[in-house]
Each structure stands twice: as C-alpha cells, then as structure tokens.
Amino acid sequence: MRRKLARGYERLAFGSIQDAVKLLFCEELDPDWLSGLDLFPVSEIKRPKGGGMEIKFVDRLKAMERLEELGGADPGGEPLLRALDEGARALWEEGRGGVENL
C-alpha cells in the first residue's frame, strides 16, 4: 500500500500536465478524446459563464513533501534530482572544462 501511495504522489509531483494544456486549447469536447487524457494532476476544472476554462493543478511541492515523508518512491534518487544534477554537471563541464570540482 505504501508503494502505491508513493507512486501516486510521484505522479502528482513529477507528472506531465501536457494533456491539461491540450484540453485548454481544444475547440470541441469529444467524450472519446476526453477519456484518453491523463488529468491526474488536475484538482479542478471550471468553465466560467463568460467563456474560457480554468484549470487548477495539485500543489506539486506538497506532493513532493508527502512523497519524502513516505520515504520516496525511487530509492536510487528522484528522476528530477538526477536530471538537474546531470544538467548542472554538463553546464559546469562546458564552462569550466571539467566536472572534477563538483
């Protein structure tokens, strides 16, 4: 159960919002198309009377905090932290000529 909770919080903290953005810009709402969207990180959708659409997302920082409380889902390190580390090392290497000092 703990692993299942951690996976859910990991999806909230690091998941894509791409499908929600697609929803914002769609012209017509087709039920078949809507059923294929991943709206897991969405907490609320409103269609105001004046038109348009409002989408609220879950708080990613709270999801990360809860994930940390659960002990994390990836004992080898979170993917985001690894990606940030690799990016920083690449920038350092490009600008300093090596990563020895990291």
N, CA, C and O atoms as CSV, one atom per row, in Angstrom:
chain,resi,resn,atom,element,x,y,z
A,1,MET,N,N,0.820,-1.200,0.000
A,1,MET,CA,C,0.000,0.000,0.000
A,1,MET,C,C,0.868,1.269,0.000
A,1,MET,O,O,0.570,2.240,-0.695
A,2,ARG,N,N,1.936,1.237,0.789
A,2,ARG,CA,C,2.829,2.402,0.878
A,2,ARG,C,C,3.450,2.704,-0.483
A,2,ARG,O,O,3.578,3.867,-0.867
A,3,ARG,N,N,3.835,1.654,-1.213
A,3,ARG,CA,C,4.427,1.827,-2.537
A,3,ARG,C,C,3.408,2.431,-3.505
A,3,ARG,O,O,3.756,3.275,-4.331
A,4,LYS,N,N,2.152,1.998,-3.400
A,4,LYS,CA,C,1.094,2.519,-4.261
A,4,LYS,C,C,0.867,4.011,-3.983
A,4,LYS,O,O,0.702,4.799,-4.915
A,5,LEU,N,N,0.860,4.394,-2.712
A,5,LEU,CA,C,0.730,5.810,-2.344
A,5,LEU,C,C,1.902,6.622,-2.886
A,5,LEU,O,O,1.720,7.717,-3.417
A,6,ALA,N,N,3.094,6.075,-2.748
A,6,ALA,CA,C,4.288,6.777,-3.231
A,6,ALA,C,C,4.224,6.983,-4.736
A,6,ALA,O,O,4.592,8.048,-5.231
A,7,ARG,N,N,3.762,5.974,-5.471
A,7,ARG,CA,C,3.643,6.120,-6.932
A,7,ARG,C,C,2.636,7.211,-7.284
A,7,ARG,O,O,2.854,7.980,-8.220
A,8,GLY,N,N,1.530,7.280,-6.533
A,8,GLY,CA,C,0.537,8.325,-6.780
A,8,GLY,C,C,1.099,9.711,-6.528
A,8,GLY,O,O,0.915,10.621,-7.336
A,9,TYR,N,N,1.787,9.870,-5.403
A,9,TYR,CA,C,2.403,11.169,-5.106
A,9,TYR,C,C,3.504,11.505,-6.103
A,9,TYR,O,O,3.712,12.674,-6.426
A,10,GLU,N,N,4.210,10.493,-6.592
A,10,GLU,CA,C,5.243,10.743,-7.595
A,10,GLU,C,C,4.608,11.253,-8.893
A,10,GLU,O,O,5.148,12.154,-9.534
A,11,ARG,N,N,3.473,10.684,-9.279
A,11,ARG,CA,C,2.771,11.175,-10.474
A,11,ARG,C,C,2.310,12.612,-10.290
A,11,ARG,O,O,2.384,13.418,-11.218
A,12,LEU,N,N,1.830,12.935,-9.083
A,12,LEU,CA,C,1.387,14.307,-8.818
A,12,LEU,C,C,2.553,15.275,-8.831
A,12,LEU,O,O,2.445,16.377,-9.370
A,13,ALA,N,N,3.664,14.871,-8.242
A,13,ALA,CA,C,4.815,15.761,-8.111
A,13,ALA,C,C,5.573,15.948,-9.420
A,13,ALA,O,O,6.050,17.048,-9.699
A,14,PHE,N,N,5.692,14.903,-10.223
A,14,PHE,CA,C,6.560,14.955,-11.398
A,14,PHE,C,C,5.840,14.682,-12.713
A,14,PHE,O,O,6.469,14.706,-13.771
A,15,GLY,N,N,4.546,14.425,-12.668
A,15,GLY,CA,C,3.807,14.064,-13.873
A,15,GLY,C,C,3.619,15.215,-14.842
A,15,GLY,O,O,3.758,16.386,-14.487
A,16,SER,N,N,3.307,14.858,-16.044
A,16,SER,CA,C,3.121,15.836,-17.114
A,16,SER,C,C,1.751,16.515,-17.008
A,16,SER,O,O,0.771,15.906,-16.578
A,17,ILE,N,N,1.707,17.774,-17.404
A,17,ILE,CA,C,0.439,18.498,-17.490
A,17,ILE,C,C,0.053,18.733,-18.948
A,17,ILE,O,O,-0.828,19.537,-19.251
A,18,GLN,N,N,0.719,18.026,-19.830
A,18,GLN,CA,C,0.532,18.213,-21.266
A,18,GLN,C,C,-0.922,18.012,-21.692
A,18,GLN,O,O,-1.439,18.795,-22.489
A,19,ASP,N,N,-1.587,16.982,-21.180
A,19,ASP,CA,C,-2.972,16.733,-21.582
A,19,ASP,C,C,-3.911,17.830,-21.087
A,19,ASP,O,O,-4.885,18.157,-21.765
A,20,ALA,N,N,-3.635,18.397,-19.928
A,20,ALA,CA,C,-4.460,19.501,-19.424
A,20,ALA,C,C,-4.312,20.732,-20.309
A,20,ALA,O,O,-5.281,21.453,-20.547
A,21,VAL,N,N,-3.109,20.968,-20.791
A,21,VAL,CA,C,-2.872,22.097,-21.694
A,21,VAL,C,C,-3.597,21.851,-23.021
A,21,VAL,O,O,-4.170,22.778,-23.594
A,22,LYS,N,N,-3.574,20.618,-23.507
A,22,LYS,CA,C,-4.327,20.278,-24.725
A,22,LYS,C,C,-5.809,20.581,-24.523
A,22,LYS,O,O,-6.469,21.111,-25.417
A,23,LEU,N,N,-6.320,20.243,-23.357
A,23,LEU,CA,C,-7.728,20.487,-23.049
A,23,LEU,C,C,-8.058,21.980,-23.100
A,23,LEU,O,O,-9.119,22.371,-23.586
A,24,LEU,N,N,-7.153,22.798,-22.601
A,24,LEU,CA,C,-7.358,24.245,-22.618
A,24,LEU,C,C,-7.563,24.792,-24.029
A,24,LEU,O,O,-8.358,25.708,-24.238
A,25,PHE,N,N,-6.847,24.228,-24.985
A,25,PHE,CA,C,-6.858,24.764,-26.335
A,25,PHE,C,C,-7.762,24.012,-27.312
A,25,PHE,O,O,-7.799,24.344,-28.496
A,26,CYS,N,N,-8.489,23.004,-26.829
A,26,CYS,CA,C,-9.345,22.260,-27.747
A,26,CYS,C,C,-10.588,23.091,-28.094
A,26,CYS,O,O,-11.087,23.866,-27.278
A,27,GLU,N,N,-11.056,22.913,-29.288
A,27,GLU,CA,C,-12.222,23.649,-29.774
A,27,GLU,C,C,-13.533,22.969,-29.372
A,27,GLU,O,O,-14.463,23.627,-28.906
A,28,GLU,N,N,-13.598,21.650,-29.554
A,28,GLU,CA,C,-14.809,20.896,-29.227
A,28,GLU,C,C,-14.447,19.761,-28.279
A,28,GLU,O,O,-13.401,19.127,-28.423
A,29,LEU,N,N,-15.319,19.511,-27.310
A,29,LEU,CA,C,-15.070,18.466,-26.328
A,29,LEU,C,C,-15.716,17.162,-26.781
A,29,LEU,O,O,-16.928,16.986,-26.656
A,30,ASP,N,N,-14.907,16.254,-27.303
A,30,ASP,CA,C,-15.357,14.946,-27.751
A,30,ASP,C,C,-15.155,13.956,-26.593
A,30,ASP,O,O,-14.031,13.791,-26.121
A,31,PRO,N,N,-16.227,13.298,-26.130
A,31,PRO,CA,C,-16.100,12.379,-24.990
A,31,PRO,C,C,-15.059,11.274,-25.200
A,31,PRO,O,O,-14.369,10.896,-24.253
A,32,ASP,N,N,-14.937,10.759,-26.409
A,32,ASP,CA,C,-13.930,9.719,-26.668
A,32,ASP,C,C,-12.517,10.274,-26.506
A,32,ASP,O,O,-11.646,9.611,-25.942
A,33,TRP,N,N,-12.295,11.479,-26.998
A,33,TRP,CA,C,-10.990,12.116,-26.867
A,33,TRP,C,C,-10.688,12.433,-25.402
A,33,TRP,O,O,-9.570,12.231,-24.928
A,34,LEU,N,N,-11.709,12.936,-24.691
A,34,LEU,CA,C,-11.533,13.291,-23.281
A,34,LEU,C,C,-11.157,12.079,-22.432
A,34,LEU,O,O,-10.349,12.198,-21.511
A,35,SER,N,N,-11.727,10.925,-22.729
A,35,SER,CA,C,-11.454,9.733,-21.927
A,35,SER,C,C,-10.005,9.274,-22.042
A,35,SER,O,O,-9.520,8.540,-21.180
A,36,GLY,N,N,-9.313,9.693,-23.086
A,36,GLY,CA,C,-7.916,9.315,-23.265
A,36,GLY,C,C,-6.922,10.263,-22.627
A,36,GLY,O,O,-5.719,10.002,-22.659
A,37,LEU,N,N,-7.393,11.356,-22.047
A,37,LEU,CA,C,-6.494,12.342,-21.441
A,37,LEU,C,C,-6.066,11.912,-20.039
A,37,LEU,O,O,-6.853,11.332,-19.291
A,38,ASP,N,N,-4.828,12.199,-19.698
A,38,ASP,CA,C,-4.326,11.962,-18.352
A,38,ASP,C,C,-4.452,13.274,-17.573
A,38,ASP,O,O,-3.615,14.167,-17.706
A,39,LEU,N,N,-5.495,13.378,-16.770
A,39,LEU,CA,C,-5.740,14.589,-15.986
A,39,LEU,C,C,-5.495,14.342,-14.500
A,39,LEU,O,O,-6.087,15.009,-13.651
A,40,PHE,N,N,-4.630,13.392,-14.189
A,40,PHE,CA,C,-4.329,13.034,-12.806
A,40,PHE,C,C,-3.882,14.230,-11.964
A,40,PHE,O,O,-4.333,14.352,-10.826
A,41,PRO,N,N,-3.010,15.126,-12.470
A,41,PRO,CA,C,-2.556,16.241,-11.636
A,41,PRO,C,C,-3.536,17.412,-11.546
A,41,PRO,O,O,-3.220,18.431,-10.932
A,42,VAL,N,N,-4.718,17.280,-12.147
A,42,VAL,CA,C,-5.707,18.361,-12.136
A,42,VAL,C,C,-6.589,18.219,-10.889
A,42,VAL,O,O,-7.122,17.147,-10.604
A,43,SER,N,N,-6.726,19.325,-10.158
A,43,SER,CA,C,-7.592,19.294,-8.975
A,43,SER,C,C,-8.963,19.888,-9.248
A,43,SER,O,O,-9.927,19.565,-8.555
A,44,GLU,N,N,-9.061,20.761,-10.263
A,44,GLU,CA,C,-10.341,21.427,-10.522
A,44,GLU,C,C,-10.377,21.978,-11.945
A,44,GLU,O,O,-9.383,22.499,-12.452
A,45,ILE,N,N,-11.540,21.852,-12.573
A,45,ILE,CA,C,-11.764,22.443,-13.897
A,45,ILE,C,C,-13.056,23.244,-13.821
A,45,ILE,O,O,-14.079,22.744,-13.356
A,46,LYS,N,N,-13.002,24.493,-14.281
A,46,LYS,CA,C,-14.184,25.356,-14.301
A,46,LYS,C,C,-14.356,25.935,-15.693
A,46,LYS,O,O,-13.383,26.213,-16.394
A,47,ARG,N,N,-15.600,26.109,-16.078
A,47,ARG,CA,C,-15.924,26.820,-17.309
A,47,ARG,C,C,-16.767,28.017,-16.903
A,47,ARG,O,O,-17.977,27.881,-16.724
A,48,PRO,N,N,-16.155,29.189,-16.753
A,48,PRO,CA,C,-16.886,30.390,-16.334
A,48,PRO,C,C,-17.975,30.765,-17.346
A,48,PRO,O,O,-17.895,30.419,-18.524
A,49,LYS,N,N,-18.980,31.472,-16.861
A,49,LYS,CA,C,-20.091,31.895,-17.712
A,49,LYS,C,C,-19.627,32.740,-18.888
A,49,LYS,O,O,-20.213,32.663,-19.968
A,50,GLY,N,N,-18.601,33.534,-18.704
A,50,GLY,CA,C,-18.085,34.410,-19.759
A,50,GLY,C,C,-17.299,33.676,-20.828
A,50,GLY,O,O,-16.864,34.296,-21.799
A,51,GLY,N,N,-17.105,32.374,-20.678
A,51,GLY,CA,C,-16.345,31.589,-21.644
A,51,GLY,C,C,-14.965,31.243,-21.127
A,51,GLY,O,O,-14.548,31.720,-20.071
A,52,GLY,N,N,-14.280,30.434,-21.854
A,52,GLY,CA,C,-12.947,30.015,-21.461
A,52,GLY,C,C,-12.983,28.827,-20.513
A,52,GLY,O,O,-14.008,28.164,-20.356
A,53,MET,N,N,-11.853,28.577,-19.893
A,53,MET,CA,C,-11.728,27.440,-18.994
A,53,MET,C,C,-10.651,27.748,-17.969
A,53,MET,O,O,-9.631,28.359,-18.290
A,54,GLU,N,N,-10.880,27.324,-16.745
A,54,GLU,CA,C,-9.886,27.446,-15.675
A,54,GLU,C,C,-9.504,26.047,-15.233
A,54,GLU,O,O,-10.366,25.208,-14.973
A,55,ILE,N,N,-8.220,25.806,-15.151
A,55,ILE,CA,C,-7.730,24.515,-14.671
A,55,ILE,C,C,-6.799,24.770,-13.500
A,55,ILE,O,O,-5.843,25.539,-13.609
A,56,LYS,N,N,-7.084,24.119,-12.378
A,56,LYS,CA,C,-6.213,24.208,-11.204
A,56,LYS,C,C,-5.526,22.861,-11.030
A,56,LYS,O,O,-6.136,21.802,-11.182
A,57,PHE,N,N,-4.247,22.932,-10.709
A,57,PHE,CA,C,-3.454,21.730,-10.524
A,57,PHE,C,C,-3.189,21.491,-9.047
A,57,PHE,O,O,-3.282,22.407,-8.229
A,58,VAL,N,N,-2.860,20.255,-8.718
A,58,VAL,CA,C,-2.481,19.948,-7.344
A,58,VAL,C,C,-1.188,20.690,-7.023
A,58,VAL,O,O,-0.452,21.086,-7.926
A,59,ASP,N,N,-0.924,20.873,-5.769
A,59,ASP,CA,C,0.292,21.545,-5.317
A,59,ASP,C,C,1.450,20.550,-5.393
A,59,ASP,O,O,1.534,19.619,-4.591
A,60,ARG,N,N,2.334,20.753,-6.357
A,60,ARG,CA,C,3.448,19.818,-6.554
A,60,ARG,C,C,4.399,19.788,-5.358
A,60,ARG,O,O,4.936,18.732,-5.025
A,61,LEU,N,N,4.610,20.924,-4.717
A,61,LEU,CA,C,5.509,20.948,-3.556
A,61,LEU,C,C,4.951,20.123,-2.410
A,61,LEU,O,O,5.695,19.413,-1.733
A,62,LYS,N,N,3.643,20.211,-2.187
A,62,LYS,CA,C,3.031,19.392,-1.137
A,62,LYS,C,C,3.137,17.912,-1.477
A,62,LYS,O,O,3.381,17.085,-0.598
A,63,ALA,N,N,2.955,17.578,-2.750
A,63,ALA,CA,C,3.085,16.182,-3.166
A,63,ALA,C,C,4.509,15.694,-2.946
A,63,ALA,O,O,4.717,14.556,-2.524
A,64,MET,N,N,5.506,16.557,-3.233
A,64,MET,CA,C,6.901,16.178,-3.006
A,64,MET,C,C,7.180,15.991,-1.518
A,64,MET,O,O,7.887,15.063,-1.124
A,65,GLU,N,N,6.623,16.877,-0.698
A,65,GLU,CA,C,6.811,16.755,0.752
A,65,GLU,C,C,6.209,15.450,1.259
A,65,GLU,O,O,6.817,14.748,2.068
A,66,ARG,N,N,5.032,15.136,0.787
A,66,ARG,CA,C,4.369,13.892,1.213
A,66,ARG,C,C,5.152,12.684,0.723
A,66,ARG,O,O,5.278,11.695,1.446
A,67,LEU,N,N,5.672,12.749,-0.477
A,67,LEU,CA,C,6.490,11.671,-1.024
A,67,LEU,C,C,7.731,11.456,-0.164
A,67,LEU,O,O,8.122,10.324,0.120
A,68,GLU,N,N,8.338,12.564,0.241
A,68,GLU,CA,C,9.515,12.467,1.108
A,68,GLU,C,C,9.150,11.825,2.450
A,68,GLU,O,O,9.908,11.006,2.969
A,69,GLU,N,N,7.992,12.191,3.014
A,69,GLU,CA,C,7.534,11.597,4.270
A,69,GLU,C,C,7.343,10.091,4.142
A,69,GLU,O,O,7.578,9.342,5.090
A,70,LEU,N,N,6.914,9.659,2.964
A,70,LEU,CA,C,6.702,8.232,2.733
A,70,LEU,C,C,8.004,7.485,2.458
A,70,LEU,O,O,8.008,6.260,2.329
A,71,GLY,N,N,9.093,8.215,2.369
A,71,GLY,CA,C,10.374,7.585,2.111
A,71,GLY,C,C,10.764,7.600,0.656
A,71,GLY,O,O,11.777,7.011,0.280
A,72,GLY,N,N,9.976,8.265,-0.175
A,72,GLY,CA,C,10.297,8.354,-1.600
A,72,GLY,C,C,9.901,7.110,-2.346
A,72,GLY,O,O,9.749,6.039,-1.759
A,73,ALA,N,N,9.736,7.253,-3.623
A,73,ALA,CA,C,9.340,6.132,-4.466
A,73,ALA,C,C,10.524,5.537,-5.198
A,73,ALA,O,O,10.439,4.415,-5.697
A,74,ASP,N,N,11.620,6.260,-5.271
A,74,ASP,CA,C,12.778,5.809,-6.019
A,74,ASP,C,C,13.985,5.824,-5.093
A,74,ASP,O,O,14.611,6.870,-4.922
A,75,PRO,N,N,14.327,4.684,-4.488
A,75,PRO,CA,C,15.424,4.681,-3.520
A,75,PRO,C,C,16.765,5.073,-4.126
A,75,PRO,O,O,17.688,5.414,-3.386
A,76,GLY,N,N,16.899,5.035,-5.440
A,76,GLY,CA,C,18.138,5.425,-6.093
A,76,GLY,C,C,18.232,6.916,-6.338
A,76,GLY,O,O,19.236,7.378,-6.879
A,77,GLY,N,N,17.224,7.687,-5.961
A,77,GLY,CA,C,17.204,9.126,-6.193
A,77,GLY,C,C,16.088,9.493,-7.149
A,77,GLY,O,O,15.825,8.764,-8.106
A,78,GLU,N,N,15.435,10.601,-6.908
A,78,GLU,CA,C,14.327,11.015,-7.759
A,78,GLU,C,C,14.822,11.388,-9.149
A,78,GLU,O,O,15.904,11.957,-9.294
A,79,PRO,N,N,14.032,11.067,-10.174
A,79,PRO,CA,C,14.436,11.395,-11.545
A,79,PRO,C,C,14.695,12.881,-11.753
A,79,PRO,O,O,15.631,13.247,-12.464
A,80,LEU,N,N,13.892,13.734,-11.154
A,80,LEU,CA,C,14.090,15.171,-11.327
A,80,LEU,C,C,15.439,15.606,-10.764
A,80,LEU,O,O,16.161,16.375,-11.399
A,81,LEU,N,N,15.775,15.121,-9.588
A,81,LEU,CA,C,17.055,15.497,-8.983
A,81,LEU,C,C,18.230,14.991,-9.811
A,81,LEU,O,O,19.233,15.688,-9.965
A,82,ARG,N,N,18.104,13.782,-10.342
A,82,ARG,CA,C,19.173,13.248,-11.203
A,82,ARG,C,C,19.321,14.102,-12.457
A,82,ARG,O,O,20.436,14.414,-12.874
A,83,ALA,N,N,18.186,14.481,-13.060
A,83,ALA,CA,C,18.232,15.301,-14.279
A,83,ALA,C,C,18.855,16.662,-13.994
A,83,ALA,O,O,19.667,17.149,-14.782
A,84,LEU,N,N,18.481,17.282,-12.870
A,84,LEU,CA,C,19.072,18.568,-12.501
A,84,LEU,C,C,20.577,18.442,-12.277
A,84,LEU,O,O,21.350,19.299,-12.705
A,85,ASP,N,N,20.978,17.381,-11.613
A,85,ASP,CA,C,22.391,17.151,-11.359
A,85,ASP,C,C,23.157,16.971,-12.666
A,85,ASP,O,O,24.231,17.544,-12.845
A,86,GLU,N,N,22.601,16.173,-13.579
A,86,GLU,CA,C,23.266,15.952,-14.862
A,86,GLU,C,C,23.354,17.251,-15.663
A,86,GLU,O,O,24.372,17.517,-16.303
A,87,GLY,N,N,22.296,18.057,-15.631
A,87,GLY,CA,C,22.315,19.339,-16.337
A,87,GLY,C,C,23.340,20.289,-15.749
A,87,GLY,O,O,24.059,20.965,-16.484
A,88,ALA,N,N,23.409,20.342,-14.435
A,88,ALA,CA,C,24.388,21.216,-13.778
A,88,ALA,C,C,25.809,20.770,-14.101
A,88,ALA,O,O,26.685,21.594,-14.358
A,89,ARG,N,N,26.025,19.472,-14.085
A,89,ARG,CA,C,27.364,18.958,-14.413
A,89,ARG,C,C,27.737,19.287,-15.854
A,89,ARG,O,O,28.881,19.649,-16.129
A,90,ALA,N,N,26.780,19.166,-16.777
A,90,ALA,CA,C,27.057,19.479,-18.182
A,90,ALA,C,C,27.392,20.957,-18.343
A,90,ALA,O,O,28.323,21.307,-19.068
A,91,LEU,N,N,26.642,21.821,-17.675
A,91,LEU,CA,C,26.934,23.254,-17.744
A,91,LEU,C,C,28.297,23.564,-17.140
A,91,LEU,O,O,29.057,24.362,-17.690
A,92,TRP,N,N,28.603,22.944,-16.025
A,92,TRP,CA,C,29.887,23.154,-15.368
A,92,TRP,C,C,31.023,22.710,-16.288
A,92,TRP,O,O,32.023,23.410,-16.450
A,93,GLU,N,N,30.845,21.533,-16.885
A,93,GLU,CA,C,31.877,20.998,-17.770
A,93,GLU,C,C,32.084,21.914,-18.974
A,93,GLU,O,O,33.216,22.168,-19.384
A,94,GLU,N,N,30.998,22.397,-19.526
A,94,GLU,CA,C,31.084,23.294,-20.687
A,94,GLU,C,C,31.768,24.606,-20.328
A,94,GLU,O,O,32.573,25.115,-21.108
A,95,GLY,N,N,31.463,25.153,-19.172
A,95,GLY,CA,C,32.012,26.448,-18.773
A,95,GLY,C,C,33.360,26.385,-18.110
A,95,GLY,O,O,34.121,27.351,-18.174
A,96,ARG,N,N,33.685,25.264,-17.467
A,96,ARG,CA,C,34.934,25.181,-16.679
A,96,ARG,C,C,35.929,24.175,-17.238
A,96,ARG,O,O,37.073,24.113,-16.789
A,97,GLY,N,N,35.502,23.399,-18.203
A,97,GLY,CA,C,36.431,22.440,-18.770
A,97,GLY,C,C,36.571,21.151,-17.975
A,97,GLY,O,O,37.533,20.412,-18.181
A,98,GLY,N,N,35.652,20.864,-17.085
A,98,GLY,CA,C,35.700,19.608,-16.332
A,98,GLY,C,C,34.728,19.617,-15.182
A,98,GLY,O,O,34.240,20.672,-14.774
A,99,VAL,N,N,34.443,18.431,-14.654
A,99,VAL,CA,C,33.491,18.306,-13.536
A,99,VAL,C,C,34.200,17.868,-12.254
A,99,VAL,O,O,33.536,17.453,-11.304
A,100,GLU,N,N,35.503,17.948,-12.206
A,100,GLU,CA,C,36.245,17.439,-11.062
A,100,GLU,C,C,35.852,18.133,-9.755
A,100,GLU,O,O,35.885,17.503,-8.698
A,101,ASN,N,N,35.485,19.407,-9.806
A,101,ASN,CA,C,35.230,20.176,-8.585
A,101,ASN,C,C,33.797,20.068,-8.077
A,101,ASN,O,O,33.458,20.688,-7.069
A,102,LEU,N,N,32.954,19.299,-8.749
A,102,LEU,CA,C,31.558,19.173,-8.276
A,102,LEU,C,C,31.461,18.202,-7.155
A,102,LEU,O,O,30.371,17.968,-6.633
